[in-house]
Amino acid sequence: MIRAEFFESKGLLVGFSFSGHSGYAESGSDIVCAAVSSAVQLTANMLEGTGHSPDVRVGDNVIECRVRPDSNASRMIEVLREHFESILEEFPKTIKITNSEV
């Protein structure tokens, strides 16, 4: 299962962390993992491209991204969370979404 954690500060989303494997198919053939990976990378790139200077850390099977509190950045991260909720509806038990106050 993919673990998707969203970080919130003062009512704004300020980052996310993703780790794990969806288990929908074998690694390399998993469309859920591909969708998640693509959306995470797109969001990090959009945050960078719009001047939010994200702090992105990539490790073994984990990526974490954090930004300073900003309503525009928060909305981009919210759209990412909504995207994962849609994936979860179509592919149950592949993603666990949590929120943490930071």
N, CA, C and O atoms as a GROMACS GRO file, in nm:
protein
  408
    1MET      N    1   0.084  -0.117   0.000
    1MET     CA    2   0.000   0.000   0.000
    1MET      C    3   0.089   0.125   0.000
    1MET      O    4   0.190   0.131   0.070
    2ILE      N    5   0.050   0.223  -0.079
    2ILE     CA    6   0.119   0.351  -0.081
    2ILE      C    7   0.073   0.431   0.040
    2ILE      O    8  -0.047   0.442   0.066
    3ARG      N    9   0.168   0.487   0.112
    3ARG     CA   10   0.135   0.574   0.225
    3ARG      C   11   0.155   0.718   0.181
    3ARG      O   12   0.266   0.761   0.150
    4ALA      N   13   0.045   0.792   0.178
    4ALA     CA   14   0.046   0.933   0.137
    4ALA      C   15   0.014   1.018   0.259
    4ALA      O   16  -0.098   1.013   0.312
    5GLU      N   17   0.110   1.095   0.304
    5GLU     CA   18   0.090   1.182   0.419
    5GLU      C   19   0.098   1.327   0.373
    5GLU      O   20   0.192   1.366   0.304
    6PHE      N   21  -0.002   1.405   0.411
    6PHE     CA   22  -0.004   1.547   0.378
    6PHE      C   23   0.019   1.628   0.504
    6PHE      O   24  -0.040   1.600   0.608
    7PHE      N   25   0.105   1.728   0.493
    7PHE     CA   26   0.141   1.811   0.608
    7PHE      C   27   0.065   1.943   0.603
    7PHE      O   28   0.058   2.008   0.499
    8GLU      N   29   0.008   1.980   0.717
    8GLU     CA   30  -0.071   2.102   0.725
    8GLU      C   31  -0.017   2.191   0.837
    8GLU      O   32   0.022   2.142   0.943
    9SER      N   33  -0.014   2.322   0.811
    9SER     CA   34   0.028   2.419   0.911
    9SER      C   35  -0.062   2.541   0.901
    9SER      O   36  -0.074   2.603   0.795
   10LYS      N   37  -0.125   2.575   1.010
   10LYS     CA   38  -0.211   2.693   1.016
   10LYS      C   39  -0.319   2.693   0.907
   10LYS      O   40  -0.347   2.796   0.847
   11GLY      N   41  -0.377   2.577   0.884
   11GLY     CA   42  -0.485   2.566   0.788
   11GLY      C   43  -0.443   2.556   0.643
   11GLY      O   44  -0.528   2.550   0.554
   12LEU      N   45  -0.313   2.554   0.616
   12LEU     CA   46  -0.262   2.542   0.479
   12LEU      C   47  -0.182   2.413   0.463
   12LEU      O   48  -0.108   2.375   0.554
   13LEU      N   49  -0.197   2.347   0.350
   13LEU     CA   50  -0.112   2.232   0.320
   13LEU      C   51   0.026   2.284   0.284
   13LEU      O   52   0.041   2.374   0.201
   14VAL      N   53   0.128   2.226   0.348
   14VAL     CA   54   0.265   2.273   0.327
   14VAL      C   55   0.359   2.163   0.279
   14VAL      O   56   0.480   2.184   0.271
   15GLY      N   57   0.304   2.047   0.248
   15GLY     CA   58   0.391   1.942   0.197
   15GLY      C   59   0.325   1.806   0.197
   15GLY      O   60   0.208   1.790   0.234
   16PHE      N   61   0.405   1.709   0.155
   16PHE     CA   62   0.357   1.571   0.146
   16PHE      C   63   0.474   1.475   0.150
   16PHE      O   64   0.588   1.513   0.123
   17SER      N   65   0.444   1.351   0.184
   17SER     CA   66   0.541   1.244   0.183
   17SER      C   67   0.471   1.120   0.128
   17SER      O   68   0.358   1.090   0.165
   18PHE      N   69   0.539   1.048   0.040
   18PHE     CA   70   0.484   0.927  -0.019
   18PHE      C   71   0.587   0.816  -0.010
   18PHE      O   72   0.706   0.837  -0.033
   19SER      N   73   0.538   0.698   0.024
   19SER     CA   74   0.627   0.583   0.030
   19SER      C   75   0.546   0.457   0.004
   19SER      O   76   0.423   0.458   0.009
   20GLY      N   77   0.616   0.350  -0.024
   20GLY     CA   78   0.552   0.221  -0.041
   20GLY      C   79   0.518   0.188  -0.185
   20GLY      O   80   0.555   0.258  -0.279
   21HIS      N   81   0.444   0.078  -0.199
   21HIS     CA   82   0.404   0.026  -0.330
   21HIS      C   83   0.257  -0.011  -0.321
   21HIS      O   84   0.213  -0.066  -0.220
   22SER      N   85   0.182   0.019  -0.423
   22SER     CA   86   0.037   0.000  -0.418
   22SER      C   87  -0.004  -0.147  -0.406
   22SER      O   88  -0.107  -0.178  -0.346
   23GLY      N   89   0.075  -0.236  -0.464
   23GLY     CA   90   0.039  -0.376  -0.463
   23GLY      C   91  -0.063  -0.414  -0.569
   23GLY      O   92  -0.112  -0.527  -0.572
   24TYR      N   93  -0.096  -0.320  -0.657
   24TYR     CA   94  -0.194  -0.349  -0.762
   24TYR      C   95  -0.137  -0.444  -0.866
   24TYR      O   96  -0.208  -0.529  -0.920
   25ALA      N   97  -0.007  -0.430  -0.895
   25ALA     CA   98   0.061  -0.517  -0.992
   25ALA      C   99   0.209  -0.522  -0.954
   25ALA      O  100   0.253  -0.454  -0.861
   26GLU      N  101   0.285  -0.602  -1.027
   26GLU     CA  102   0.428  -0.611  -1.001
   26GLU      C  103   0.495  -0.477  -1.026
   26GLU      O  104   0.452  -0.399  -1.111
   27SER      N  105   0.602  -0.452  -0.952
   27SER     CA  106   0.680  -0.331  -0.972
   27SER      C  107   0.724  -0.321  -1.118
   27SER      O  108   0.773  -0.418  -1.176
   28GLY      N  109   0.706  -0.204  -1.175
   28GLY     CA  110   0.738  -0.183  -1.315
   28GLY      C  111   0.617  -0.198  -1.406
   28GLY      O  112   0.619  -0.153  -1.521
   29SER      N  113   0.511  -0.260  -1.356
   29SER     CA  114   0.388  -0.278  -1.434
   29SER      C  115   0.266  -0.223  -1.362
   29SER      O  116   0.153  -0.244  -1.405
   30ASP      N  117   0.288  -0.153  -1.254
   30ASP     CA  118   0.180  -0.108  -1.166
   30ASP      C  119   0.130   0.030  -1.210
   30ASP      O  120   0.200   0.130  -1.194
   31ILE      N  121   0.008   0.034  -1.264
   31ILE     CA  122  -0.046   0.162  -1.312
   31ILE      C  123  -0.079   0.258  -1.199
   31ILE      O  124  -0.075   0.379  -1.218
   32VAL      N  125  -0.111   0.206  -1.081
   32VAL     CA  126  -0.138   0.294  -0.967
   32VAL      C  127  -0.009   0.362  -0.923
   32VAL      O  128  -0.008   0.484  -0.901
   33CYS      N  129   0.097   0.287  -0.910
   33CYS     CA  130   0.226   0.347  -0.873
   33CYS      C  131   0.272   0.447  -0.978
   33CYS      O  132   0.326   0.552  -0.944
   34ALA      N  133   0.250   0.416  -1.104
   34ALA     CA  134   0.288   0.508  -1.211
   34ALA      C  135   0.209   0.638  -1.202
   34ALA      O  136   0.265   0.746  -1.218
   35ALA      N  137   0.080   0.628  -1.176
   35ALA     CA  138  -0.005   0.747  -1.164
   35ALA      C  139   0.039   0.832  -1.045
   35ALA      O  140   0.047   0.955  -1.055
   36VAL      N  141   0.066   0.768  -0.933
   36VAL     CA  142   0.109   0.840  -0.812
   36VAL      C  143   0.244   0.906  -0.836
   36VAL      O  144   0.260   1.024  -0.806
   37SER      N  145   0.338   0.832  -0.888
   37SER     CA  146   0.472   0.887  -0.912
   37SER      C  147   0.469   1.007  -1.006
   37SER      O  148   0.534   1.108  -0.981
   38SER      N  149   0.394   0.994  -1.112
   38SER     CA  150   0.382   1.103  -1.208
   38SER      C  151   0.320   1.228  -1.145
   38SER      O  152   0.369   1.339  -1.165
   39ALA      N  153   0.213   1.210  -1.070
   39ALA     CA  154   0.145   1.324  -1.007
   39ALA      C  155   0.232   1.391  -0.902
   39ALA      O  156   0.232   1.513  -0.890
   40VAL      N  157   0.307   1.312  -0.826
   40VAL     CA  158   0.397   1.368  -0.725
   40VAL      C  159   0.506   1.450  -0.792
   40VAL      O  160   0.535   1.562  -0.749
   41GLN      N  161   0.566   1.396  -0.897
   41GLN     CA  162   0.672   1.468  -0.967
   41GLN      C  163   0.617   1.595  -1.032
   41GLN      O  164   0.681   1.700  -1.026
   42LEU      N  165   0.500   1.586  -1.092
   42LEU     CA  166   0.438   1.704  -1.153
   42LEU      C  167   0.414   1.812  -1.048
   42LEU      O  168   0.442   1.930  -1.073
   43THR      N  169   0.361   1.775  -0.934
   43THR     CA  170   0.333   1.873  -0.829
   43THR      C  171   0.462   1.939  -0.778
   43THR      O  172   0.466   2.061  -0.764
   44ALA      N  173   0.565   1.860  -0.753
   44ALA     CA  174   0.693   1.916  -0.708
   44ALA      C  175   0.749   2.011  -0.814
   44ALA      O  176   0.801   2.118  -0.782
   45ASN      N  177   0.739   1.972  -0.941
   45ASN     CA  178   0.789   2.058  -1.050
   45ASN      C  179   0.706   2.186  -1.062
   45ASN      O  180   0.762   2.292  -1.088
   46MET      N  181   0.575   2.176  -1.044
   46MET     CA  182   0.490   2.295  -1.049
   46MET      C  183   0.522   2.390  -0.933
   46MET      O  184   0.526   2.511  -0.952
   47LEU      N  185   0.544   2.334  -0.816
   47LEU     CA  186   0.581   2.418  -0.701
   47LEU      C  187   0.712   2.491  -0.729
   47LEU      O  188   0.726   2.610  -0.700
   48GLU      N  189   0.808   2.419  -0.785
   48GLU     CA  190   0.937   2.481  -0.820
   48GLU      C  191   0.919   2.586  -0.929
   48GLU      O  192   0.972   2.696  -0.919
   49GLY      N  193   0.844   2.550  -1.032
   49GLY     CA  194   0.826   2.640  -1.147
   49GLY      C  195   0.747   2.766  -1.116
   49GLY      O  196   0.756   2.864  -1.189
   50THR      N  197   0.671   2.765  -1.008
   50THR     CA  198   0.593   2.883  -0.971
   50THR      C  199   0.657   2.960  -0.855
   50THR      O  200   0.594   3.045  -0.793
   51GLY      N  201   0.784   2.929  -0.827
   51GLY     CA  202   0.861   3.007  -0.732
   51GLY      C  203   0.843   2.973  -0.585
   51GLY      O  204   0.877   3.054  -0.499
   52HIS      N  205   0.789   2.856  -0.554
   52HIS     CA  206   0.767   2.819  -0.414
   52HIS      C  207   0.887   2.750  -0.350
   52HIS      O  208   0.883   2.719  -0.231
   53SER      N  209   0.992   2.727  -0.425
   53SER     CA  210   1.118   2.669  -0.375
   53SER      C  211   1.096   2.550  -0.281
   53SER      O  212   1.133   2.557  -0.164
   54PRO      N  213   1.037   2.443  -0.330
   54PRO     CA  214   1.012   2.328  -0.242
   54PRO      C  215   1.141   2.262  -0.196
   54PRO      O  216   1.239   2.256  -0.269
   55ASP      N  217   1.139   2.214  -0.074
   55ASP     CA  218   1.247   2.131  -0.021
   55ASP      C  219   1.207   1.987  -0.050
   55ASP      O  220   1.119   1.932   0.016
   56VAL      N  221   1.270   1.927  -0.149
   56VAL     CA  222   1.236   1.791  -0.191
   56VAL      C  223   1.347   1.697  -0.149
   56VAL      O  224   1.464   1.720  -0.176
   57ARG      N  225   1.307   1.589  -0.082
   57ARG     CA  226   1.402   1.487  -0.040
   57ARG      C  227   1.356   1.352  -0.095
   57ARG      O  228   1.240   1.313  -0.078
   58VAL      N  229   1.448   1.284  -0.160
   58VAL     CA  230   1.416   1.155  -0.221
   58VAL      C  231   1.505   1.050  -0.156
   58VAL      O  232   1.627   1.066  -0.148
   59GLY      N  233   1.444   0.942  -0.111
   59GLY     CA  234   1.517   0.831  -0.052
   59GLY      C  235   1.476   0.702  -0.117
   59GLY      O  236   1.413   0.701  -0.223
   60ASP      N  237   1.511   0.592  -0.054
   60ASP     CA  238   1.476   0.461  -0.106
   60ASP      C  239   1.326   0.441  -0.091
   60ASP      O  240   1.278   0.416   0.020
   61ASN      N  241   1.253   0.451  -0.201
   61ASN     CA  242   1.108   0.429  -0.205
   61ASN      C  243   1.030   0.533  -0.124
   61ASN      O  244   0.922   0.503  -0.072
   62VAL      N  245   1.084   0.655  -0.112
   62VAL     CA  246   1.013   0.762  -0.041
   62VAL      C  247   1.049   0.897  -0.104
   62VAL      O  248   1.163   0.919  -0.145
   63ILE      N  249   0.951   0.986  -0.108
   63ILE     CA  250   0.976   1.124  -0.149
   63ILE      C  251   0.899   1.214  -0.055
   63ILE      O  252   0.784   1.188  -0.021
   64GLU      N  253   0.965   1.322  -0.013
   64GLU     CA  254   0.902   1.420   0.075
   64GLU      C  255   0.924   1.557   0.014
   64GLU      O  256   1.032   1.588  -0.036
   65CYS      N  257   0.822   1.638   0.020
   65CYS     CA  258   0.827   1.773  -0.035
   65CYS      C  259   0.761   1.867   0.064
   65CYS      O  260   0.652   1.840   0.114
   66ARG      N  261   0.830   1.979   0.094
   66ARG     CA  262   0.774   2.080   0.186
   66ARG      C  263   0.797   2.219   0.129
   66ARG      O  264   0.898   2.246   0.064
   67VAL      N  265   0.700   2.305   0.156
   67VAL     CA  266   0.710   2.446   0.115
   67VAL      C  267   0.671   2.534   0.234
   67VAL      O  268   0.615   2.486   0.333
   68ARG      N  269   0.700   2.662   0.223
   68ARG     CA  270   0.653   2.758   0.324
   68ARG      C  271   0.503   2.777   0.305
   68ARG      O  272   0.452   2.765   0.194
   69PRO      N  273   0.431   2.807   0.414
   69PRO     CA  274   0.286   2.828   0.402
   69PRO      C  275   0.252   2.936   0.299
   69PRO      O  276   0.302   3.048   0.306
   70ASP      N  277   0.167   2.900   0.204
   70ASP     CA  278   0.126   2.990   0.097
   70ASP      C  279  -0.004   2.935   0.039
   70ASP      O  280  -0.014   2.815   0.014
   71SER      N  281  -0.102   3.021   0.018
   71SER     CA  282  -0.232   2.972  -0.028
   71SER      C  283  -0.225   2.909  -0.168
   71SER      O  284  -0.296   2.812  -0.194
   72ASN      N  285  -0.142   2.962  -0.257
   72ASN     CA  286  -0.131   2.905  -0.391
   72ASN      C  287  -0.064   2.767  -0.387
   72ASN      O  288  -0.110   2.674  -0.453
   73ALA      N  289   0.043   2.755  -0.310
   73ALA     CA  290   0.110   2.626  -0.297
   73ALA      C  291   0.016   2.526  -0.230
   73ALA      O  292   0.010   2.410  -0.270
   74SER      N  293  -0.056   2.571  -0.129
   74SER     CA  294  -0.150   2.484  -0.059
   74SER      C  295  -0.255   2.429  -0.155
   74SER      O  296  -0.291   2.312  -0.147
   75ARG      N  297  -0.303   2.513  -0.245
   75ARG     CA  298  -0.405   2.468  -0.341
   75ARG      C  299  -0.348   2.362  -0.435
   75ARG      O  300  -0.418   2.266  -0.468
   76MET      N  301  -0.223   2.377  -0.479
   76MET     CA  302  -0.162   2.276  -0.565
   76MET      C  303  -0.152   2.142  -0.493
   76MET      O  304  -0.178   2.037  -0.552
   77ILE      N  305  -0.115   2.146  -0.366
   77ILE     CA  306  -0.103   2.024  -0.287
   77ILE      C  307  -0.241   1.964  -0.262
   77ILE      O  308  -0.256   1.842  -0.260
   78GLU      N  309  -0.342   2.048  -0.242
   78GLU     CA  310  -0.479   2.001  -0.224
   78GLU      C  311  -0.527   1.927  -0.349
   78GLU      O  312  -0.594   1.824  -0.339
   79VAL      N  313  -0.495   1.980  -0.466
   79VAL     CA  314  -0.533   1.913  -0.591
   79VAL      C  315  -0.465   1.776  -0.600
   79VAL      O  316  -0.526   1.680  -0.647
   80LEU      N  317  -0.341   1.767  -0.557
   80LEU     CA  318  -0.272   1.638  -0.554
   80LEU      C  319  -0.347   1.541  -0.464
   80LEU      O  320  -0.369   1.426  -0.501
   81ARG      N  321  -0.387   1.586  -0.345
   81ARG     CA  322  -0.462   1.500  -0.253
   81ARG      C  323  -0.595   1.456  -0.316
   81ARG      O  324  -0.633   1.340  -0.303
   82GLU      N  325  -0.664   1.547  -0.382
   82GLU     CA  326  -0.790   1.513  -0.449
   82GLU      C  327  -0.766   1.408  -0.559
   82GLU      O  328  -0.848   1.318  -0.578
   83HIS      N  329  -0.656   1.422  -0.629
   83HIS     CA  330  -0.620   1.324  -0.733
   83HIS      C  331  -0.603   1.185  -0.672
   83HIS      O  332  -0.652   1.086  -0.727
   84PHE      N  333  -0.535   1.178  -0.558
   84PHE     CA  334  -0.514   1.049  -0.493
   84PHE      C  335  -0.643   0.991  -0.439
   84PHE      O  336  -0.662   0.870  -0.439
   85GLU      N  337  -0.732   1.077  -0.393
   85GLU     CA  338  -0.863   1.029  -0.348
   85GLU      C  339  -0.940   0.968  -0.465
   85GLU      O  340  -1.011   0.868  -0.447
   86SER      N  341  -0.927   1.026  -0.584
   86SER     CA  342  -0.990   0.970  -0.704
   86SER      C  343  -0.930   0.835  -0.741
   86SER      O  344  -1.002   0.742  -0.776
   87ILE      N  345  -0.798   0.825  -0.733
   87ILE     CA  346  -0.732   0.697  -0.761
   87ILE      C  347  -0.779   0.592  -0.661
   87ILE      O  348  -0.806   0.478  -0.699
   88LEU      N  349  -0.789   0.630  -0.536
   88LEU     CA  350  -0.831   0.537  -0.432
   88LEU      C  351  -0.974   0.487  -0.455
   88LEU      O  352  -1.004   0.372  -0.426
   89GLU      N  353  -1.060   0.573  -0.505
   89GLU     CA  354  -1.197   0.530  -0.537
   89GLU      C  355  -1.198   0.423  -0.645
   89GLU      O  356  -1.274   0.326  -0.638
   90GLU      N  357  -1.112   0.441  -0.745
   90GLU     CA  358  -1.108   0.346  -0.856
   90GLU      C  359  -1.029   0.220  -0.823
   90GLU      O  360  -1.060   0.112  -0.872
   91PHE      N  361  -0.927   0.236  -0.739
   91PHE     CA  362  -0.839   0.124  -0.703
   91PHE      C  363  -0.832   0.115  -0.550
   91PHE      O  364  -0.734   0.158  -0.489
   92PRO      N  365  -0.937   0.060  -0.486
   92PRO     CA  366  -0.941   0.053  -0.339
   92PRO      C  367  -0.822  -0.022  -0.280
   92PRO      O  368  -0.766  -0.112  -0.342
   93LYS      N  369  -0.788   0.016  -0.160
   93LYS     CA  370  -0.683  -0.049  -0.081
   93LYS      C  371  -0.545  -0.038  -0.144
   93LYS      O  372  -0.458  -0.122  -0.118
   94THR      N  373  -0.523   0.065  -0.226
   94THR     CA  374  -0.390   0.084  -0.285
   94THR      C  375  -0.316   0.202  -0.222
   94THR      O  376  -0.193   0.210  -0.229
   95ILE      N  377  -0.390   0.295  -0.162
   95ILE     CA  378  -0.331   0.416  -0.103
   95ILE      C  379  -0.395   0.441   0.033
   95ILE      O  380  -0.516   0.431   0.049
   96LYS      N  381  -0.311   0.474   0.130
   96LYS     CA  382  -0.361   0.519   0.260
   96LYS      C  383  -0.324   0.667   0.273
   96LYS      O  384  -0.206   0.702   0.270
   97ILE      N  385  -0.425   0.753   0.286
   97ILE     CA  386  -0.404   0.896   0.291
   97ILE      C  387  -0.423   0.943   0.435
   97ILE      O  388  -0.525   0.916   0.497
   98THR      N  389  -0.322   1.014   0.488
   98THR     CA  390  -0.331   1.071   0.621
   98THR      C  391  -0.290   1.218   0.617
   98THR      O  392  -0.225   1.263   0.523
   99ASN      N  393  -0.329   1.290   0.720
   99ASN     CA  394  -0.292   1.431   0.735
   99ASN      C  395  -0.222   1.448   0.869
   99ASN      O  396  -0.260   1.386   0.969
  100SER      N  397  -0.120   1.533   0.871
  100SER     CA  398  -0.046   1.560   0.994
  100SER      C  399  -0.029   1.711   1.011
  100SER      O  400   0.003   1.782   0.915
  101GLU      N  401  -0.051   1.758   1.131
  101GLU     CA  402  -0.027   1.898   1.164
  101GLU      C  403   0.122   1.913   1.194
  101GLU      O  404   0.178   1.837   1.273
  102VAL      N  405   0.185   2.011   1.132
  102VAL     CA  406   0.327   2.036   1.155
  102VAL      C  407   0.350   2.177   1.206
  102VAL      O  408   0.464   2.216   1.231
   0.00000   0.00000   0.00000
